[in-house]
Amino acid sequence: MSANKILAVFGQDDSNMENNRIDHYDWAADSVNCVYMILMTGRCGSTWLTRLLADSGMCGEPDELFNETVMPRFNRTVNASNFRDYFKGLVKNFSPGGRFGFKIDEYRFQQLLPLINFSAVFPKSITRFFWMTRSDIVSQGYSFARANATGHWHDFKTHSVGKADHSVELSDIHIWNEILSIIAKEKRMEAFFAAEGIEPINLSYEQMTADRILTVMNTMNELECQPEEIHEYVQRLEDKTLKLEFGQKYKTLSQFNAKYKILLRNLGENRVEKDLGDIRRKLQLDYNLPI
């Protein structure tokens, strides 16, 4: 296993794992009565959702608090020299409304797990587990491939993360690699939920695009915000996240979907049950794709 990315933020390596490990956390001491995590596969609307939750002032600051690429930004507030102090500082500084939340992708979740006693730090009695995915895995795979190729991840009203490049062209291999990676992540997370006896609250990109306000309301309801508080917030809700415009998306995917329609149809709704090795063999043998 490669060095833990979270520890590396503090200039530490795996030899410091035990000294940083958190076996228990006293949430009540920090006046936190609701903890939640939005586990996600990425490019599934999670940033859109969490920005709206944060703007409520009642749901903490559910950002990617354990993503090594942005942890230094949060640590400017926390000013911690190790993971234990960082975790404590996050809770103390980012829990408005008595709720502490964060979103995390499967890769960073695997980095976090060795550093905590999961069931003790996040007891089911006060923790809400959300699982956010995207039904349209082809668009999701395309979105990942394009973001990786251009560095353009998000557009907000005030700024962008990366710069759009509408001239970028993606190969079938780029898109399939992302699709297979997403399915592998979904498999690992489903296995984790089963092992921990967790029945997550399902969220999806499609819910956000169909009715983002209702999705926010339902999520806040799960976090036990009061109905009148939720209603008051959605009356003033301002959506600051912009939908990315994809220059070549529809041209690229019209050809992609036509070429692989049988294989994509067979992925169906139960894609986590599919054998990834079998999919790779089909791509190699039936489509001559060196993947």
C-alpha positions as CSV (number, residue, x, y, z in Angstrom):
1,M,0.0,0.0,0.0
2,S,1.3,3.5,-0.8
3,A,2.0,6.0,1.9
4,N,-1.1,7.5,3.6
5,K,-2.0,10.7,1.8
6,I,-3.6,12.3,4.8
7,L,-0.6,11.8,7.0
8,A,1.6,13.2,4.2
9,V,-0.1,16.5,4.5
10,F,1.5,16.8,7.9
11,G,4.9,15.6,6.7
12,Q,4.4,12.2,8.3
13,D,4.3,8.7,7.0
14,D,2.7,5.3,7.9
15,S,5.1,4.9,10.9
16,N,3.1,7.7,12.6
17,M,-0.2,5.9,12.1
18,E,-0.8,4.7,15.7
19,N,0.2,8.1,17.1
20,N,-2.5,9.7,15.0
21,R,-5.2,7.1,15.2
22,I,-8.5,8.3,16.8
23,D,-10.3,5.5,18.7
24,H,-13.1,7.6,20.1
25,Y,-14.5,11.0,19.9
26,D,-16.6,13.0,22.4
27,W,-19.0,14.8,20.0
28,A,-21.2,16.1,22.9
29,A,-18.1,18.0,24.3
30,D,-18.1,20.0,21.1
31,S,-21.9,20.5,21.2
32,V,-22.3,18.3,18.1
33,N,-25.5,16.3,18.1
34,C,-25.5,15.1,14.4
35,V,-22.7,13.8,12.3
36,Y,-22.9,12.9,8.7
37,M,-20.8,11.9,5.7
38,I,-21.7,12.0,2.1
39,L,-19.8,9.1,0.5
40,M,-19.6,9.5,-3.2
41,T,-18.0,8.3,-6.5
42,G,-17.4,11.8,-7.8
43,R,-18.9,13.8,-10.7
44,C,-22.3,12.9,-9.2
45,G,-23.5,16.3,-7.9
46,S,-22.0,16.1,-4.5
47,T,-20.3,19.6,-4.7
48,W,-23.6,21.1,-5.8
49,L,-25.4,19.5,-2.9
50,T,-22.9,20.3,-0.2
51,R,-22.6,23.9,-1.2
52,L,-26.3,24.3,-0.7
53,L,-26.2,22.5,2.6
54,A,-23.3,24.7,3.9
55,D,-25.1,27.9,2.8
56,S,-28.0,27.0,5.2
57,G,-25.8,27.7,8.2
58,M,-27.4,24.7,9.9
59,C,-25.5,21.7,8.4
60,G,-21.9,22.4,9.1
61,E,-19.4,22.8,6.3
62,P,-19.6,19.5,4.4
63,D,-16.6,19.9,2.2
64,E,-13.8,17.5,1.2
65,L,-12.2,17.9,4.6
66,F,-10.0,14.8,4.2
67,N,-8.9,15.3,0.6
68,E,-5.1,15.8,0.7
69,T,-5.2,18.4,-2.1
70,V,-7.4,20.8,-0.2
71,M,-6.6,19.9,3.4
72,P,-4.0,22.7,3.6
73,R,-6.7,25.3,3.0
74,F,-8.8,24.0,5.9
75,N,-5.7,23.7,8.1
76,R,-5.1,27.4,7.7
77,T,-8.0,27.7,10.1
78,V,-7.2,24.7,12.2
79,N,-3.4,25.2,12.3
80,A,-2.7,21.5,13.3
81,S,0.6,19.7,13.0
82,N,-0.9,16.2,13.1
83,F,-4.1,14.4,12.1
84,R,-5.6,14.1,15.6
85,D,-5.4,17.8,16.1
86,Y,-6.6,18.4,12.6
87,F,-9.7,16.3,13.2
88,K,-10.5,18.0,16.5
89,G,-9.9,21.4,14.9
90,L,-12.3,20.6,12.1
91,V,-15.1,19.7,14.5
92,K,-14.5,22.8,16.6
93,N,-14.4,25.2,13.6
94,F,-16.7,23.7,11.1
95,S,-19.8,22.6,13.0
96,P,-22.4,25.4,12.8
97,G,-25.8,24.4,13.8
98,G,-24.5,21.5,16.0
99,R,-23.9,19.4,12.9
100,F,-20.6,18.2,11.5
101,G,-20.5,16.8,8.0
102,F,-18.1,16.1,5.2
103,K,-18.1,14.5,1.8
104,I,-15.5,12.0,0.7
105,D,-14.8,9.8,-2.3
106,E,-13.9,6.1,-2.0
107,Y,-10.2,6.6,-2.5
108,R,-9.9,9.2,0.3
109,F,-12.2,7.1,2.5
110,Q,-9.7,4.2,2.3
111,Q,-7.0,6.7,3.4
112,L,-9.1,7.8,6.3
113,L,-10.1,4.4,7.6
114,P,-6.7,3.3,9.1
115,L,-6.7,6.6,11.1
116,I,-10.0,6.0,13.0
117,N,-11.9,3.4,14.8
118,F,-14.8,3.8,12.4
119,S,-17.8,2.5,14.4
120,A,-16.6,4.2,17.6
121,V,-15.8,7.6,16.1
122,F,-18.9,7.6,14.0
123,P,-21.6,5.8,16.1
124,K,-24.8,4.9,14.2
125,S,-26.8,6.6,16.9
126,I,-25.8,10.1,15.8
127,T,-24.3,9.5,12.3
128,R,-26.1,9.7,9.0
129,F,-24.5,7.9,6.1
130,F,-25.3,9.1,2.6
131,W,-24.3,7.3,-0.6
132,M,-24.3,9.5,-3.7
133,T,-24.0,8.0,-7.1
134,R,-25.0,8.7,-10.7
135,S,-27.2,6.4,-12.8
136,D,-25.8,7.7,-16.1
137,I,-22.3,6.2,-15.7
138,V,-21.3,7.0,-19.3
139,S,-21.8,10.7,-18.7
140,Q,-20.1,10.3,-15.3
141,G,-17.1,8.6,-16.9
142,Y,-16.9,11.2,-19.6
143,S,-17.0,14.0,-17.0
144,F,-14.2,12.3,-15.0
145,A,-12.1,11.8,-18.1
146,R,-12.6,15.4,-19.2
147,A,-11.8,16.9,-15.8
148,N,-8.7,14.8,-15.5
149,A,-7.5,15.9,-19.0
150,T,-8.2,19.6,-18.6
151,G,-8.0,20.2,-14.8
152,H,-11.4,21.9,-15.1
153,W,-13.5,20.4,-12.2
154,H,-16.1,23.0,-11.1
155,D,-17.6,26.4,-12.1
156,F,-19.1,28.7,-9.4
157,K,-20.6,32.1,-9.8
158,T,-17.5,33.7,-8.2
159,H,-14.7,31.5,-9.5
160,S,-13.8,28.2,-11.3
161,V,-11.6,25.3,-10.4
162,G,-9.6,24.8,-13.5
163,K,-10.2,26.3,-16.9
164,A,-12.5,25.0,-19.6
165,D,-10.9,23.6,-22.8
166,H,-13.6,22.7,-25.3
167,S,-11.1,21.4,-27.8
168,V,-10.0,18.4,-25.7
169,E,-10.7,15.0,-27.4
170,L,-11.2,11.9,-25.3
171,S,-10.5,8.4,-26.5
172,D,-12.8,5.4,-25.8
173,I,-10.0,4.1,-23.5
174,H,-10.1,7.2,-21.4
175,I,-13.9,6.9,-21.0
176,W,-13.9,3.2,-20.3
177,N,-11.1,3.4,-17.8
178,E,-13.2,5.9,-15.8
179,I,-16.4,3.8,-16.1
180,L,-14.6,0.7,-14.8
181,S,-13.0,2.7,-12.0
182,I,-16.4,4.0,-10.9
183,I,-17.8,0.5,-10.8
184,A,-14.9,-0.8,-8.8
185,K,-15.4,2.0,-6.3
186,E,-19.1,1.2,-6.1
187,K,-18.3,-2.4,-5.4
188,R,-15.8,-1.6,-2.6
189,M,-18.3,0.8,-1.0
190,E,-21.2,-1.6,-1.2
191,A,-19.0,-4.2,0.4
192,F,-18.1,-1.8,3.2
193,F,-21.7,-1.0,3.9
194,A,-22.5,-4.7,4.1
195,A,-19.6,-5.5,6.4
196,E,-20.5,-2.6,8.7
197,G,-24.3,-3.3,8.6
198,I,-24.9,0.2,7.2
199,E,-28.0,1.0,5.2
200,P,-27.0,4.3,3.6
201,I,-29.4,7.0,2.5
202,N,-29.2,7.0,-1.3
203,L,-28.7,10.3,-3.2
204,S,-28.0,10.8,-6.9
205,Y,-27.0,13.3,-9.5
206,E,-30.4,12.6,-11.2
207,Q,-32.2,13.7,-8.0
208,M,-30.3,16.9,-8.0
209,T,-31.0,17.7,-11.6
210,A,-34.7,16.8,-11.3
211,D,-35.3,18.9,-8.2
212,R,-32.3,20.3,-6.3
213,I,-34.4,22.1,-3.7
214,L,-36.4,19.1,-2.8
215,T,-33.2,17.0,-2.6
216,V,-31.7,19.6,-0.2
217,M,-34.9,19.7,1.8
218,N,-35.0,15.9,2.2
219,T,-31.3,15.8,3.1
220,M,-31.8,18.5,5.8
221,N,-34.8,16.5,7.1
222,E,-32.5,13.5,7.5
223,L,-30.2,15.7,9.5
224,E,-33.1,16.6,11.8
225,C,-33.3,20.2,10.8
226,Q,-36.7,21.6,11.8
227,P,-39.3,21.9,9.0
228,E,-39.8,25.6,9.6
229,E,-36.1,26.1,9.4
230,I,-35.8,24.2,6.2
231,H,-38.7,26.1,4.7
232,E,-37.2,29.5,5.7
233,Y,-33.9,28.5,4.1
234,V,-35.2,27.3,0.8
235,Q,-37.1,30.6,0.4
236,R,-33.8,32.4,0.2
237,L,-31.7,29.7,-1.3
238,E,-29.2,30.9,-3.9
239,D,-27.6,28.3,-6.3
240,K,-23.9,29.4,-6.7
241,T,-22.8,26.2,-8.5
242,L,-22.9,26.3,-12.3
243,K,-23.5,23.4,-14.6
244,L,-20.3,22.7,-16.6
245,E,-20.6,23.1,-20.4
246,F,-19.0,20.2,-22.3
247,G,-17.8,21.2,-25.7
248,Q,-17.4,17.8,-27.5
249,K,-19.6,15.7,-25.1
250,Y,-22.6,14.9,-27.2
251,K,-20.6,14.3,-30.4
252,T,-18.2,12.0,-28.5
253,L,-20.9,10.1,-26.6
254,S,-23.2,9.7,-29.6
255,Q,-20.4,7.7,-31.2
256,F,-19.4,6.0,-28.0
257,N,-23.0,4.9,-27.1
258,A,-23.6,3.6,-30.6
259,K,-20.4,1.6,-30.7
260,Y,-20.8,0.0,-27.3
261,K,-24.6,-0.1,-27.0
262,I,-24.9,-3.9,-26.3
263,L,-22.2,-3.9,-23.7
264,L,-23.6,-0.7,-22.0
265,R,-27.1,-2.2,-22.1
266,N,-25.8,-5.3,-20.3
267,L,-24.3,-3.2,-17.5
268,G,-27.9,-2.2,-16.6
269,E,-28.9,-1.3,-13.1
270,N,-27.0,-4.0,-11.3
271,R,-23.6,-2.9,-12.5
272,V,-21.9,-3.5,-9.1
273,E,-22.7,-7.2,-9.6
274,K,-20.8,-7.3,-12.9
275,D,-17.4,-9.0,-13.3
276,L,-15.0,-6.2,-14.3
277,G,-12.5,-8.7,-15.7
278,D,-15.3,-10.0,-18.0
279,I,-16.0,-6.5,-19.2
280,R,-12.4,-5.9,-19.9
281,R,-12.1,-9.2,-21.9
282,K,-15.2,-8.2,-23.9
283,L,-13.6,-4.8,-24.7
284,Q,-10.4,-6.5,-25.7
285,L,-11.8,-9.3,-27.8
286,D,-15.0,-7.9,-29.2
287,Y,-14.0,-4.3,-29.7
288,N,-10.2,-4.7,-30.0
289,L,-9.7,-2.1,-27.3
290,P,-6.3,-2.4,-25.5
291,I,-7.6,-1.7,-22.0
